């Protein structure tokens, strides 16, 4: 059984990692453990580069915390200004035996009311809760789920990026 450390205790992120690993490696057994480690970036990353760095830092920091795992997974959600709008996305970084797999989710643009609250200093999850009158939405369906009516919830959203991050580990001879 292979051990997978997920650099989060958020149930959405843990489930997305489980889903991705089970789809990519259906004949293997995994032990999934969520731990809290810092991203060493802002609580609300404001660029593609900062968000990617946060995900990589989470993978690296979890590998420093727990030495005996086979995989370490960092997931970091971020936002970035694009002209007058703001897009949301996340990066997934998976580390194993000194090698990294990385993938970014799809992007979507945030409603003006949410953007205004973010500009005032709120994190995306907090802004979503205020605008949509939810409680702790980032541990449930998140902005993507709220805005799509759960056609794509936060777990599905992250799962595809986890799968894409696992490509180098499924195709070892190519990477």
MARBA-3410 file (N, C-alpha, C, O; in Angstrom, 1 decimal):
175
0.8,-1.2,0.0,0.0,0.0,0.0,0.9,1.2,0.0,1.8,1.3,0.8 ~ 0.6,2.2,-0.9,1.3,3.4,-1.0,0.7,4.5,-0.1,-0.5,4.6,-0.1 ~ 1.6,5.3,0.5,1.1,6.4,1.3,1.1,7.7,0.6,2.1,8.1,0.0 ~ 0.0,8.4,0.7,-0.2,9.7,0.0,-0.5,10.7,1.1,-1.5,10.6,1.8 ~ 0.4,11.7,1.2,0.2,12.8,2.1,-0.4,14.0,1.4,0.1,14.4,0.3
-1.6,14.4,1.8,-2.3,15.6,1.2,-2.0,16.8,2.1,-2.3,16.7,3.3 ~ -1.5,17.8,1.6,-1.1,19.0,2.4,-2.3,19.9,2.7,-2.3,21.1,2.4 ~ -3.4,19.2,3.2,-4.6,19.9,3.6,-5.4,19.0,4.4,-5.4,17.8,4.3 ~ -6.2,19.6,5.3,-7.3,18.8,6.0,-8.7,19.1,5.5,-9.7,18.7,6.0 ~ -8.7,19.9,4.4,-10.0,20.3,3.8,-10.6,19.0,3.1,-9.9,18.4,2.3
-11.8,18.6,3.5,-12.3,17.3,3.0,-12.5,17.3,1.5,-12.5,16.3,0.8 ~ -12.7,18.5,0.9,-12.9,18.6,-0.6,-11.6,18.2,-1.3,-11.5,17.4,-2.2 ~ -10.5,18.8,-0.8,-9.2,18.5,-1.4,-8.8,17.0,-1.2,-8.2,16.4,-2.1 ~ -9.0,16.5,0.0,-8.7,15.1,0.3,-9.5,14.2,-0.6,-8.9,13.2,-1.2 ~ -10.8,14.4,-0.8,-11.6,13.6,-1.7,-11.1,13.7,-3.1,-11.1,12.7,-3.9
-10.8,14.9,-3.6,-10.3,15.1,-5.0,-9.0,14.3,-5.2,-8.9,13.7,-6.3 ~ -8.1,14.3,-4.2,-6.9,13.5,-4.3,-7.2,12.0,-4.4,-6.6,11.3,-5.2 ~ -8.1,11.5,-3.5,-8.5,10.1,-3.5,-9.0,9.8,-4.9,-8.6,8.8,-5.5 ~ -10.0,10.6,-5.4,-10.6,10.3,-6.7,-9.5,10.2,-7.8,-9.6,9.3,-8.6 ~ -8.6,11.2,-7.8,-7.6,11.2,-8.9,-6.7,10.0,-8.9,-6.5,9.4,-9.9
-6.2,9.6,-7.7,-5.3,8.5,-7.6,-6.0,7.2,-7.9,-5.5,6.3,-8.6 ~ -7.3,7.1,-7.5,-8.0,5.8,-7.7,-8.3,5.7,-9.2,-8.4,4.6,-9.7 ~ -8.6,6.8,-9.9,-8.8,6.7,-11.3,-7.6,6.4,-12.1,-7.6,5.7,-13.1 ~ -6.5,7.0,-11.8,-5.2,6.8,-12.5,-4.6,5.5,-12.2,-3.9,4.9,-13.0 ~ -4.7,5.0,-11.0,-4.1,3.7,-10.5,-5.1,2.8,-9.9,-5.1,2.6,-8.7
-6.1,2.3,-10.7,-7.2,1.5,-10.1,-6.8,0.2,-9.5,-7.6,-0.3,-8.7 ~ -5.6,-0.3,-9.8,-5.2,-1.6,-9.3,-4.3,-1.5,-8.1,-3.7,-2.4,-7.7 ~ -4.1,-0.2,-7.6,-3.2,0.0,-6.5,-4.0,0.4,-5.3,-5.1,1.0,-5.4 ~ -3.5,0.1,-4.1,-4.1,0.6,-2.9,-3.3,1.7,-2.3,-2.1,1.7,-2.3 ~ -4.0,2.7,-1.7,-3.4,3.9,-1.1,-3.9,4.1,0.2,-5.1,3.9,0.6
-3.1,4.7,1.1,-3.4,5.2,2.4,-3.3,6.7,2.2,-2.2,7.3,2.0 ~ -4.4,7.5,2.4,-4.4,8.9,2.2,-4.5,9.6,3.6,-5.3,9.2,4.4 ~ -3.6,10.5,3.8,-3.5,11.3,5.1,-3.4,12.8,4.8,-2.6,13.2,4.1 ~ -4.4,13.5,5.4,-4.3,15.0,5.3,-3.6,15.6,6.5,-3.9,15.2,7.6 ~ -2.7,16.5,6.2,-2.0,17.2,7.2,-2.0,18.7,6.9,-2.2,19.1,5.8
-1.9,19.5,7.9,-1.8,21.0,7.7,-0.3,21.4,7.7,0.4,21.2,8.6 ~ 0.0,22.1,6.6,1.3,22.7,6.4,1.2,24.0,5.8,0.2,24.2,5.1 ~ 2.1,24.9,6.0,2.0,26.3,5.4,2.3,26.2,3.9,3.0,25.4,3.4 ~ 1.7,27.2,3.2,2.0,27.4,1.7,3.1,28.4,1.5,3.7,28.4,0.5 ~ 3.4,29.2,2.6,4.5,30.2,2.5,4.2,31.2,1.4,5.1,31.9,0.9
2.9,31.4,1.1,2.5,32.5,0.2,1.3,33.1,0.9,0.9,32.7,2.0 ~ 0.8,34.2,0.3,-0.4,34.9,0.9,-1.6,33.9,1.1,-1.7,33.0,0.3 ~ -2.4,34.2,2.1,-3.6,33.3,2.3,-4.5,33.3,1.0,-5.1,32.3,0.7 ~ -4.5,34.4,0.3,-5.2,34.5,-1.0,-4.2,34.9,-2.1,-3.9,36.1,-2.3 ~ -3.6,33.9,-2.7,-2.6,34.2,-3.8,-3.3,35.0,-4.9,-4.4,34.7,-5.3
-2.5,36.0,-5.4,-3.1,36.9,-6.5,-2.4,36.8,-7.8,-2.4,37.8,-8.6 ~ -1.8,35.7,-8.1,-1.2,35.5,-9.4,-1.0,34.0,-9.7,-1.0,33.2,-8.8 ~ -0.8,33.7,-11.0,-0.6,32.3,-11.4,0.7,31.8,-10.7,0.7,30.7,-10.1 ~ 1.8,32.6,-10.7,3.1,32.2,-10.2,3.0,32.0,-8.7,3.6,31.0,-8.2 ~ 2.3,32.9,-8.0,2.2,32.8,-6.5,1.4,31.5,-6.1,1.7,30.8,-5.2
0.4,31.3,-6.9,-0.5,30.1,-6.6,0.3,28.8,-6.9,0.2,27.9,-6.1 ~ 1.0,28.7,-8.0,1.8,27.6,-8.3,2.9,27.4,-7.2,3.1,26.2,-6.7 ~ 3.5,28.4,-6.8,4.5,28.4,-5.7,3.9,27.8,-4.4,4.5,27.0,-3.7 ~ 2.7,28.3,-4.1,2.0,27.8,-2.9,1.7,26.3,-2.9,1.9,25.7,-1.9 ~ 1.3,25.8,-4.1,1.0,24.4,-4.2,2.3,23.6,-4.1,2.4,22.6,-3.4
3.4,24.1,-4.7,4.7,23.4,-4.6,5.2,23.4,-3.2,5.7,22.5,-2.7 ~ 5.1,24.6,-2.5,5.5,24.7,-1.1,4.8,23.7,-0.2,5.4,23.1,0.7 ~ 3.5,23.6,-0.5,2.7,22.6,0.3,3.2,21.2,0.1,3.4,20.5,1.1 ~ 3.5,20.8,-1.1,4.0,19.5,-1.4,5.4,19.3,-0.7,5.6,18.3,0.0 ~ 6.2,20.3,-0.9,7.6,20.2,-0.3,7.5,20.2,1.3,8.2,19.4,1.9
6.7,21.1,1.8,6.6,21.2,3.3,6.0,19.9,3.9,6.4,19.5,5.0 ~ 5.1,19.3,3.2,4.5,18.0,3.7,5.6,16.9,3.6,5.6,16.0,4.4 ~ 6.4,17.0,2.6,7.5,15.9,2.5,8.5,16.1,3.6,9.2,15.2,4.0 ~ 8.7,17.4,4.0,9.6,17.6,5.2,9.0,17.2,6.5,9.7,16.8,7.4 ~ 7.7,17.2,6.6,7.0,16.9,7.8,6.8,15.4,8.0,7.0,14.9,9.1
6.5,14.7,6.9,6.3,13.2,6.9,7.3,12.6,5.9,7.1,12.8,4.7 ~ 8.3,11.9,6.4,9.4,11.4,5.6,9.1,10.1,4.8,9.7,9.9,3.8 ~ 8.1,9.3,5.3,8.0,8.0,4.7,6.9,7.8,3.7,6.5,6.6,3.5 ~ 6.4,8.8,3.1,5.3,8.6,2.2,5.8,8.5,0.7,7.0,8.8,0.4 ~ 4.9,8.0,-0.1,5.3,7.8,-1.5,5.0,9.0,-2.4,5.6,9.3,-3.3
3.9,9.7,-2.0,3.4,10.9,-2.7,3.1,12.0,-1.8,2.6,11.7,-0.6 ~ 3.3,13.2,-2.2,3.0,14.4,-1.4,2.2,15.3,-2.4,2.7,15.7,-3.5 ~ 1.0,15.8,-1.9,0.2,16.6,-2.8,-0.1,17.9,-2.2,-0.6,18.0,-1.1 ~ 0.1,19.0,-3.0,-0.2,20.3,-2.6,-1.2,20.9,-3.6,-1.1,20.8,-4.8 ~ -2.3,21.5,-3.0,-3.3,22.1,-3.9,-3.5,23.6,-3.4,-3.7,23.8,-2.2
-3.4,24.5,-4.3,-3.5,25.9,-3.9,-4.5,26.6,-4.9,-4.3,26.6,-6.1 ~ -5.5,27.3,-4.3,-6.4,28.1,-5.1,-5.9,29.5,-5.2,-5.4,30.0,-4.3 ~ -6.1,30.1,-6.4,-5.6,31.5,-6.5,-6.6,32.3,-7.5,-7.5,31.7,-8.1 ~ -6.3,33.5,-7.5,-7.0,34.4,-8.4,-6.0,35.4,-9.1,-4.9,35.6,-8.6 ~ -6.4,35.9,-10.2,-5.5,36.8,-11.0,-6.4,37.8,-11.7,-7.4,37.4,-12.3
-5.9,39.0,-11.8,-6.6,40.0,-12.5,-6.3,39.8,-14.0,-5.2,39.6,-14.4 ~ -7.3,39.9,-14.8,-7.2,39.8,-16.3,-8.0,41.0,-16.8,-9.3,41.0,-16.8 ~ -7.3,42.0,-17.2,-7.9,43.3,-17.6,-8.7,43.8,-16.5,-8.2,44.1,-15.4 ~ -10.0,44.0,-16.7,-10.9,44.6,-15.6,-11.6,43.5,-14.8,-12.4,43.8,-13.9 ~ -11.3,42.2,-15.1,-12.0,41.1,-14.4,-11.0,40.3,-13.5,-9.8,40.6,-13.5
-11.5,39.3,-12.8,-10.7,38.5,-12.0,-11.1,37.0,-12.2,-12.3,36.7,-12.2 ~ -10.1,36.2,-12.5,-10.3,34.8,-12.8,-9.9,34.0,-11.6,-8.9,34.4,-10.8 ~ -10.5,32.8,-11.4,-10.2,31.9,-10.3,-9.7,30.6,-10.9,-10.1,30.2,-12.0 ~ -8.8,30.0,-10.2,-8.2,28.7,-10.7,-7.4,28.1,-9.5,-7.4,28.7,-8.4 ~ -6.8,26.9,-9.7,-6.0,26.3,-8.7,-4.9,25.5,-9.4,-5.0,25.1,-10.5
-3.8,25.3,-8.6,-2.7,24.5,-9.0,-2.6,23.3,-8.2,-2.9,23.3,-7.0 ~ -2.3,22.1,-8.7,-2.0,20.9,-8.0,-0.6,20.5,-8.3,-0.2,20.4,-9.5 ~ 0.2,20.3,-7.3,1.6,19.8,-7.4,1.7,18.5,-6.6,1.4,18.4,-5.5 ~ 2.2,17.5,-7.3,2.4,16.2,-6.7,3.9,15.9,-6.7,4.6,16.0,-7.8 ~ 4.5,15.5,-5.6,5.9,15.2,-5.5,6.1,13.7,-5.1,5.4,13.2,-4.2
7.0,13.1,-5.8,7.3,11.7,-5.4,8.7,11.4,-5.9,9.1,11.6,-7.0 ~ 9.6,10.9,-4.9,10.9,10.6,-5.2,11.7,11.7,-5.9,12.4,11.4,-6.9 ~ 11.5,12.9,-5.5,12.2,14.1,-6.0,11.7,14.6,-7.4,12.2,15.5,-7.9 ~ 10.6,13.9,-7.9,10.0,14.3,-9.2,8.7,15.0,-8.9,8.0,14.7,-7.9 ~ 8.3,16.0,-9.8,7.1,16.7,-9.6,6.2,16.5,-10.8,6.6,16.4,-12.0
4.9,16.4,-10.5,3.8,16.5,-11.5,3.0,17.7,-11.2,2.7,17.9,-10.0 ~ 2.7,18.5,-12.2,2.0,19.7,-12.0,0.8,19.9,-13.0,1.0,19.5,-14.1 ~ -0.3,20.5,-12.5,-1.4,20.8,-13.5,-2.2,21.9,-12.8,-2.3,22.1,-11.6 ~ -2.8,22.7,-13.7,-3.7,23.8,-13.3,-5.1,23.4,-13.7,-5.3,22.8,-14.8 ~ -6.0,23.8,-12.9,-7.4,23.6,-13.2,-7.8,24.5,-14.4,-7.1,25.4,-14.8
-9.1,24.4,-14.8,-9.6,25.4,-15.7,-9.9,26.7,-15.0,-9.7,26.7,-13.7 ~ -10.1,27.7,-15.7,-10.4,29.0,-15.0,-11.8,29.5,-15.3,-12.4,29.0,-16.2 ~ -12.3,30.3,-14.4,-13.6,31.0,-14.6,-13.5,32.4,-14.0,-12.7,32.6,-13.1 ~ -14.4,33.2,-14.5,-14.3,34.6,-14.0,-15.4,34.8,-12.9,-16.5,34.2,-12.9 ~ -15.0,35.6,-11.9,-15.8,35.8,-10.7,-16.8,37.0,-10.9,-16.5,37.9,-11.7
-18.0,36.9,-10.2,-18.9,38.0,-10.3,-18.4,39.3,-9.7,-17.5,39.2,-8.8 ~ -18.9,40.4,-10.1,-18.4,41.7,-9.7,-18.5,41.9,-8.1,-17.6,42.4,-7.5 ~ -19.6,41.4,-7.5,-19.8,41.5,-6.1,-18.7,40.8,-5.3,-18.2,41.3,-4.3 ~ -18.3,39.6,-5.8,-17.2,38.8,-5.2,-15.9,39.6,-5.4,-15.1,39.6,-4.4 ~ -15.7,40.1,-6.6,-14.4,40.8,-6.9,-14.3,42.0,-6.0,-13.2,42.2,-5.4
-15.3,42.7,-5.8,-15.3,43.9,-4.9,-14.9,43.5,-3.5,-14.0,44.2,-2.9 ~ -15.4,42.4,-2.9,-15.0,42.0,-1.6,-13.6,41.5,-1.5,-12.9,41.8,-0.5 ~ -13.1,40.9,-2.6,-11.7,40.5,-2.6,-10.8,41.7,-2.6,-9.8,41.7,-2.0 ~ -11.2,42.7,-3.4,-10.4,43.9,-3.4,-10.4,44.6,-2.1,-9.4,45.4,-1.8 ~ -11.4,44.4,-1.2,-11.4,44.9,0.1,-10.6,44.1,1.1,-10.4,44.5,2.3
-10.0,43.0,0.6,-9.2,42.2,1.5,-9.7,40.8,1.9,-9.1,40.1,2.7 ~ -10.9,40.5,1.5,-11.5,39.2,1.8,-10.8,38.1,0.9,-10.4,38.3,-0.2 ~ -10.8,36.9,1.5,-10.4,35.7,0.7,-11.6,35.3,-0.2,-12.7,35.6,0.1 ~ -11.4,34.6,-1.3,-12.4,34.2,-2.2,-13.5,33.4,-1.4,-14.7,33.7,-1.6 ~ -13.2,32.4,-0.6,-14.2,31.7,0.1,-15.1,32.5,1.0,-16.3,32.3,1.1
-14.4,33.5,1.7,-15.2,34.4,2.6,-16.1,35.3,1.7,-17.3,35.5,2.1 ~ -15.6,35.8,0.6,-16.4,36.6,-0.3,-17.6,35.8,-0.8,-18.7,36.4,-0.9 ~ -17.4,34.6,-1.2,-18.5,33.7,-1.7,-19.5,33.6,-0.6,-20.7,33.7,-0.9 ~ -19.1,33.3,0.6,-20.1,33.1,1.7,-20.9,34.4,1.9,-22.1,34.3,2.2 ~ -20.3,35.5,1.8,-21.1,36.8,2.0,-22.0,37.0,0.9,-23.2,37.3,1.1
-21.6,36.9,-0.3,-22.4,37.2,-1.5,-23.5,36.2,-1.7,-24.7,36.5,-1.9 ~ -23.2,34.9,-1.5,-24.2,33.8,-1.8,-24.9,33.3,-0.5,-25.7,32.4,-0.6 ~ -24.6,33.9,0.7,-25.2,33.6,1.9,-25.0,32.1,2.2,-25.9,31.4,2.6 ~ -23.7,31.6,2.1,-23.3,30.3,2.5,-22.5,30.3,3.7,-22.1,31.4,4.2 ~ -22.1,29.1,4.2,-21.2,29.1,5.4,-20.1,28.1,5.1,-20.4,26.9,4.8
-18.9,28.5,5.1,-17.7,27.7,4.8,-17.8,26.9,3.5,-17.5,25.7,3.4 ~ -18.2,27.7,2.4,-18.3,27.1,1.1,-17.0,26.5,0.6,-17.1,25.6,-0.3 ~ -15.9,27.0,1.0,-14.6,26.4,0.5,-14.4,25.0,0.9,-13.5,24.3,0.4 ~ -15.1,24.5,2.0,-15.0,23.1,2.4,-16.1,22.3,1.8,-16.3,21.2,2.2 ~ -16.9,22.9,0.9,-18.0,22.2,0.3,-17.9,22.4,-1.2,-16.9,21.9,-1.8
-18.9,23.1,-1.9,-18.9,23.2,-3.3,-18.0,24.3,-3.9,-17.8,24.3,-5.1 ~ -17.6,25.3,-3.1,-16.8,26.4,-3.5,-17.5,27.3,-4.5,-18.6,27.1,-4.9 ~ -16.7,28.3,-5.0,-17.2,29.2,-6.0,-17.7,28.5,-7.2,-18.7,28.8,-7.8 ~ -16.9,27.6,-7.7,-17.2,26.9,-8.9,-18.5,26.1,-8.8,-19.3,26.1,-9.8 ~ -18.8,25.5,-7.7,-20.0,24.8,-7.5,-21.2,25.7,-7.4,-22.3,25.5,-7.9
-21.0,26.8,-6.6,-22.1,27.8,-6.5,-22.5,28.4,-7.9,-23.6,28.5,-8.2 ~ -21.5,28.8,-8.6,-21.7,29.4,-9.9,-22.2,28.5,-11.0,-22.9,29.0,-12.0 ~ -21.9,27.2,-10.9,-22.4,26.3,-11.9,-23.6,25.5,-11.5,-24.1,24.6,-12.2 ~ -24.1,25.8,-10.3,-25.3,25.0,-9.8,-24.8,23.6,-9.5,-25.6,22.7,-9.7 ~ -23.6,23.4,-9.1,-23.0,22.1,-8.8,-22.9,21.2,-10.0,-22.7,20.0,-9.8
-23.0,21.7,-11.2,-22.6,20.9,-12.4,-21.2,20.5,-12.3,-20.8,19.4,-12.6 ~ -20.3,21.5,-11.8,-18.9,21.2,-11.5,-18.8,21.6,-10.0,-18.8,22.9,-9.8 ~ -18.7,20.7,-9.1,-18.4,21.1,-7.7,-16.9,21.2,-7.5,-16.1,20.8,-8.4 ~ -16.5,21.7,-6.3,-15.1,21.9,-6.1,-14.3,20.6,-6.1,-13.1,20.6,-6.5 ~ -14.9,19.5,-5.7,-14.2,18.2,-5.7,-13.9,17.8,-7.2,-12.8,17.4,-7.5
-14.9,17.8,-8.0,-14.7,17.5,-9.5,-13.7,18.4,-10.1,-12.8,18.0,-10.9 ~ -13.8,19.7,-9.8,-12.9,20.7,-10.3,-11.4,20.4,-10.0,-10.6,20.5,-10.9 ~ -11.1,20.0,-8.8,-9.8,19.6,-8.4,-9.3,18.2,-8.9,-8.2,18.0,-9.2 ~ -10.3,17.3,-9.0,-10.0,15.9,-9.4,-9.3,15.9,-10.7,-8.3,15.2,-10.9 ~ -9.7,16.6,-11.7,-9.1,16.6,-13.0,-7.7,17.0,-13.0,-6.8,16.5,-13.6
-7.4,18.1,-12.2,-6.0,18.6,-12.1,-5.1,17.6,-11.3,-4.0,17.5,-11.7 ~ -5.7,16.9,-10.4,-4.9,15.8,-9.7,-4.6,14.7,-10.7,-3.4,14.3,-10.8 ~ -5.5,14.3,-11.5,-5.3,13.3,-12.6,-4.2,13.8,-13.5,-3.2,13.0,-13.8 ~ -4.3,15.0,-14.0,-3.3,15.5,-14.9,-1.9,15.6,-14.2,-0.9,15.5,-14.9 ~ -1.9,15.9,-12.9,-0.6,16.0,-12.2,0.1,14.6,-12.1,1.3,14.5,-11.8
-0.7,13.6,-12.2,-0.2,12.2,-12.0,0.4,11.7,-13.3,0.9,10.6,-13.3 ~ 0.2,12.4,-14.4,0.7,11.9,-15.7,2.2,11.4,-15.7,2.5,10.3,-16.1 ~ 3.1,12.2,-15.1,4.5,11.7,-15.0,4.7,10.4,-14.2,5.7,9.7,-14.5 ~ 3.8,10.2,-13.3,3.9,9.0,-12.4,3.3,7.8,-13.1,3.6,6.6,-12.7 ~ 2.4,8.0,-14.0,1.7,6.9,-14.7,2.6,6.6,-16.0,2.5,5.4,-16.4
3.3,7.5,-16.5,4.1,7.3,-17.7,5.6,7.6,-17.3,6.3,8.4,-17.9 ~ 6.1,6.8,-16.4,7.4,7.0,-15.8,8.5,7.0,-16.9,9.5,7.7,-16.8 ~ 8.4,6.1,-17.9,9.4,6.0,-19.0,9.5,7.2,-19.8,10.5,7.4,-20.5 ~ 8.4,8.1,-19.8,8.4,9.3,-20.6,8.9,10.5,-19.9,9.3,11.5,-20.5 ~ 8.9,10.4,-18.6,9.3,11.6,-17.8,10.5,11.3,-17.0,11.0,12.1,-16.2
END
